[in-house]
Every structure is written in structure tokens, then in C-alpha cells.
Amino acid sequence: MDFKEMIYHILNGEAVLFLGAGFSREATNIIDTEMSDAQKFSDKLAEDMGLDEKDSLDIISDIYLQQVGDDEDELIHRKQELVRVIQNLFYTKKITEVQKEISLLPWKRIYTTNYDDIVEYAHNFNIRTYHLNSPMKEILKDKSIVHLNGYARTVNTDKIDNQFKLTTRSYLLTDFQKSPSKQAFDHDIKTAKVIIIIGASFRYDLDIQRLLYKFPNIKQKVFFIEREDKVFTQVEKNKKNLIGDIIQIGMEGLVQKVEEEKKDFIKSTENEKFLSFIKLSTKFNTEFEELNEENIWDLLINGNLDERLLYLHKNEGKYLVNRKWIQNIIMDFESKDMKIGIIHSYLGNGKSILSKQIAYELVDKKQVFEFIGYDYDWELELEKIANMQKEVIILVDDYQNNLDFIFKAINLTGSNVKLLLNCRTSINLSVYHRIEERLSSSLNIKEYDINVLVEEEIINFAKYLKDRNFRNVFGKNDEEIIRFIKVDCRSNLVNILIDLINSQEIKERVNGIINPILKNDAQKELLLAIIINNTCQLGLKFDELVTILESDLNFTALIRDKNLQEIVNFHDNKILIKSSILAKYILHSNDFNSELMKIIEKIAVNAYLINEYKCKNIREKLISLSNIRELIFQNKRVSTLQINKQILSLFEGLKDYKEFKGNIFFWLQYAMACIDSKSYLRAEEYFSNSYNLATKANGFNTYQIDTQYGRYKLSRCINEDNLENSIESLKEVQALWLGAIKMKKERSDYVFKQFQLLEVFVNKFSRKWKDSDITYVISLLNYLEKVVNQTKSRDKQRTLHLIGNCKKTVFKAAVQA
């Protein structure tokens, strides 16, 4: 970066200023001496105590306070005297014109290790002042100064021991690393275009080199402004050159250069542009447009959501059915304490569309943004959003892929910013606790499970289907349509839509698009790989997917293919299936299970062709049983056991790769697949592998392995009808599951999910147990009930219901005995 560009960023408010003691020289304090610094302050205390030797401030100040011994009154008096000395030495009476000019430049933020109030004095004390322990979101609200050592104007006898640091730089660095202001500092260093450092000494101030060196490309934006006549030691020069450029023009030279550039300066308007967010707006053509059936069928079958039509017809229920969740969630977001709402459902049950419906209900009252990815300035953009005066809602799709953003938003934003997240139900179960534990107790997070349509929604969908003349409801009365939704479709939106595609006319139309693709082996492999990429959320771009598949398909030809365009959205090298319903139909209506397993294995094996980080991420997601089961479909020709065997063959094909051999998670998933396929001896071996690897990984929490090993014990006992060892197995499971809950209390739902197997176990063996066994089981069930009630489980009622069923079964067995 050249000097002119550096000045431009300062004038544009994109530069951070860091001030050390050298900046304050030549200012005058209220006792008409030159403004002090930490070393002069230390020397003054030593002189007042009559000490011949000099030392660092922390040593001298400790001696100053310790001289009073155990006399509390004298200690208070000493502290009061210390405060008076600080005020005399660091209150400003007069500053130079250069100090004033530099202080008044439009800095993004100012950080200083100085105690004095020179910057505040220059602003007529009209600037926000913060300290080491100030909250990040307060510091980042607007232009402010952060006193890392403490501030002379706010020091008192209480703050001498906490907010005010009478210490050396090494102790300060330790405190700073743990402080909230460090989060603000890191954010500013990442997002600033320029960092200007004036008057900082590597000997007396914070270890700036250690603080800044970790940031990538830091040298391109750090500038040390030094006196023209300064002579550097070789060590200091090397240290500064390592993290930035030294410019020897002095503060006067900097002010002069700024004044010269001001003449032609025009403030950039790029600040209004967002690359990591889309701001939802109604500034499209709002001239009313009648809906036609083509619009609706394009939405239902192809997944093409027209946001303009959504907005224009949002209250009618004609384009999209208005679900009861819309008003419920909007009401929840009106609460001051509400910070995060999570909409979750299984694939195809409408979580993303519901998020958009809510967004367009709110867009006229609040500022609504959608987070679309990590552009290089995403943190700066988030800061701008956080500082907006109006209330803000941020939508985040598939939130598990954007946890860094969510954590930053929790730390950075105030009560005016709320997050509306969505993801699949199975993923939310695994990830939810990571967000919950980041929120303070004063903020609320709420989940919305939208998988099952409620009565009001079923009535609305019945009318919606009737208006479409859908074949399965054509000619039927309202009660018959409602019964069809409840019974045939099990009150699931995804089942309604798949049934819709299966109607003869739609089926022929869809097959007319799909069949030409499926007849071309290379295109079929690509289509199935795209479905895998989307379903497992691998995040692969088109060129990466083609590389992994070792395909010679031509990108230009593909994006022009009319059939592929109907199904796949190609944009900026990204590939998305337009409709999850259509993807499900493709897999449902064809027996692709074997081919899918081969492609999953191929992607896992060739993932190393991309990069190490993506390779690790891809392989972890591909060996997740929950992801695999989203892709595999059972039909009349294929039994559940056959499907489980196919899944097992996938793990068999991957087990010899070194990346999987040492992977705890791989062996756990492999063991779980063995349970499902009733290969219990192999399951025992693979659990052993997983435990052995966990032992070698210091501090690894085995709660997942313990939970699944407990499932293995019960499942094997049930399958082998092993009454003799049933109670012993149950005791082992008790130890495993209760231990898992203790190790990871916030993930207790993961354990409780297995309780449905406990019900099967009790139903199978309870009638054959001895009285002493029944007494033990009743005692265990009572204890489990108590454990569940003590947790914050989101699935508490269902779990208690399962335990209640088990107790009824055991009591009945006891009576019959």
C-alpha cells in the first residue's frame, strides 16, 4: 500500500490508531510539567518514597502500597494519595496543535496504553471512552478510545486494583488477552484497512508484535509513524519491519500529508455495499400481478420461489400457504430478550420458504438481511449492521455451516439485532447446544419444529390442493382431503409434494426433463453427485466436483443444457438443486442406492484433490449415517436390512484409507452401521477401535461412543433374545448413558433419543424377569425420570412419556407375576 492510499483510508474512516507514550510528549499536565508516562510515574513514586533505585511501575507501586503493612486506614490513604498523583501527572492542561489534529482525524477506533486524557481533551471530552474490561459491542458502537492500562479521569481507590493497571507490559498482555476489549481489538485489526501506530515502544508498551503478527497480511496495512531524527536499534527496526512499514516523517509530517490529500478527497460510498449479505427490499415492481397456475406449479415442482409474488400475495394464502408459525415467530421476535429463533425440519418440509415468508412479513417494519457467505469484509459488514439504529433481522440458512458468523453476531450485536436461523432437524439436535452455551442467560433462544402440519395448516393446505385440482383430491370433499393429508401424507409437507409429482401429468412432465439426463452416464453421475453435495452440504463448487469425479464434462455445455437448467442452478461456479422435493423424487422413483454408494466413496477417496481442509470436512460429512440415510430410499424391492448392508459396504470400502484408519468418528459410524445391519461381532470390534483412538487423543470426550455402545448392548441383547444377560446388559447401559449425560449435560438429548430402544427392551423381557429384577428396573426408571427432569432437554416430554410407558409395562409384569 502506498502512502497516498494510506491517507485515503484514514480520511475515509477505515483506519485504527494505536497510541503509545511517545504520542503524549510535549503536552502539559495540570501541574505545568510535561505529560508523564509509566516510567516517569514510577520514578516519581520512588522519589516520593526516598528510594535510591528505580524499577518498573508494577514493582515500585507495589512497594508504595505495601509500606503501610496491615493498617487498612493507611492503605486507603495511600491509595487516595496515589489517585491524586495520577490525576496531577495525567490530567491535561494543554496539548500541541499536532496532537489535536491527529486526535480529531476520523479514526475507526483509537487504542492506547496511555493513562492521560489528551485525545478526550482534543474532542472537548465529546468522545466515548472505554477500558480493558468494556464489552466488545459497546466499544464497536462508534468512534471511541480504549484505554488498555486505565484512564486517569475515571481512576479511584476501587479501580486501582482492577481497571487501572500499574504494571509492566508482560502482565498487561496477559490481562488483555483475556479481556472483552481484546475481542474488539481483534475485530478492528481484521476489518481496518490501515493501522497507524504512533509513539509505541516495544520496551514499555504492549507487545504489539505478538498481538499483530498472527493476522494474515498484517504487514500490508500497519504503519509506524516515527520522528525524522529517530535512530533505531537493529532489534527494534527488525521487529517493526516484521509487522509493518516505518515512516519517518513525525506527527507533523503526517498531519501535513493529510491536509494535502484532503483537498481532492471524496468520501467513498462503497460502505453501503454488502457482499456477505443481501438486504431484502420491496423496491421491485409492486404493481399487482394476478397469479397464474404456471407460477404456482413452477414453485411446487421446480422449487423456483418468486420473492416478488411472495410479497404481493403474502396474506392471501394463494401463492404460499400461510403457516401458523409465521405470526408465532413474529410475536416472539417482538420480545426484547429474544435473540435467536431456529426453524428446523427434515428435508423438503419448508424451513427455507418459511424463513422467507417471515422475512417479507417484517421487511416493511425492520431492516432484514440474509447472510450469504464469508466475503473478505464480512466482519466489517456485520459491524455496520450492528450499528444501525433500526431493528434488524438476519436470516441464516443451514446455520450449522455458519457458526463463526453466529458466534461473532452474538458477541458484536445488541438487542436491536436478532437472528432467524434454519437447518435440518437432525443437525439442529447435534449443533443447537453450541449456540445456546454462547448466549448470556438474559437472552432467549427458541426452536420451531415445523415437520408436522397442525390442524389449521392442514385445513389451509386442503384448500390449496383443491384449488390446484390435484388428482388425489379432485372431486373429494374437504373431510376426505384432510384425511388424505393426515393419513396418506402423515401431515408432512414433503409427502404431499412428492405425491403431487407422482400424479400422471406432472410425472410425465418431470420425467421428460430427467430421463435424457439419466440416459447419459456422465450427466447422471454428475446429477447424483450434485444431489449428494447438496444433501450432505459438502459445499463443493462445480469445478471441484468435476475434479473429484475425474470427469471431462464441459461446463459451458452443461449450463446451456435445458434439462439440467430446469433442475440445477449454476451460478458463479456454485451448484444447487433448485428443489429438494425434485431431488427426493429422482431418488424415490429410481433404484440408485448402489450407484449413490459408489459416488459417495469416489468423492470421499478423491477429496484430497481439492485441499486438506475441505478434504477433512467432506470426509466427515460423507461418513455421517444421518447424511447417508437422507440419500438412501427403501422400496418394495429392497428391504431395510439390504439397505443397511449397502451402507456397511461403503464403510468397508473406506476403512483402509489412512485418513479414516485414525479417525475416531469413522469407527464410531462404522460400528453404528454394523448395529443397524445386525453385524454385532464387527460392531464390538469397531467400538473397540473408536475407544482406543479416543484414549490416545488426550481429553477426548467419549459421550457419543458411550451412548452408541449402550445402544449396541441393548440392540444385541434384544436381537439374540438373551434373557439370561438382559439385566446385566441393562446395568452396563445404565452406567454408559448416565456417564454420557454427566460428561456432556448439554447434549443429554443425544442420549434420550436412544430411550425408544429401552421401551422395546422392556417390552421384550419384563414378563420373564424375576421379582428382584423388576424391583431394580422400576428403581432405575424412577431414577432416569429424575435425571430427565433435572436437565434442560428440549425433548423432555417425549422422553418422560417413553419412561412412563416402560414403567406401565414393568408394573403390569409385576402384577402378572
Buried (B, 14 or more C-beta within 10 A) or exposed (E): BEBEEBBBBBBBBBBBBBBBBBBBBBBBBEEEEEBBBBBBBBBBBBEEEEBEEEBBBBBBBBBBBEEBEEEEEEBEEBBEBBBEBBBBBBBBEBBBEBBBBBBEBEBBBBBBBBBBBBBBBBBEEEBBBBBBEBBBBBBBBEEBBBBBBBBBBEBEBEBBEEBBBBBBBEEBBEBBEEBBBBBBBBBBBBBBBBBBBBBBBBEBBBBBBEBBEEBEEBBEBBBBBBBEEEEBEEEBEEBBEEBBBBBEBBBBBBBBBBEEBEEEBEEBEEEEEBEBBEBBEEEEEEEEEEBEEEBBBBBBBBBBBBBBBBBBBBEEBBBBBBBBBBEBBBEBBEEEEBBBBBBBBBBBBBBBBBBBBBBBBBBEEBBBBBBBEBEEBBBBBBBBBBBBEEBBBBBBBBBBBBBEBBEBBBBBBBEBBBBBBBBBBBBBBBBBBBBBEBEEEEBBBBBBBBBBBEEEBBBBBBBBBBEBEBBBBEEBEEEEBBBBBBEEBEBBBBBBBBBBBBBEEBBEBBBEBBEBBBEBEEBBBBBBBBBBBBBBBBBBBBEBBBBBBEBEBEEEEBBEBEBBBBBBBBEEEEBBBBBBBBBBBBBBBBEBBEEBBBBBBBBBBBBBEBEEEBBBBBBBBBBBBBBBBBBBBEEEEBEEEEBBBBBBBBBBBBBEBEBBEEBBBBBBBBBBBBBBBBBBEBBBBBBEBBBEBBEEEEEEEBBBBBBBBBBBBBBBBBEEEEEEEBBEBBEBBBEBBBBBBEBBBBBBBBBBBBBEBBBEBBBBBBBEBEEEBBEBBBEBBEEBBEBBEEBEBBBBEBBBEBBEBBBEBBBEBBEEE
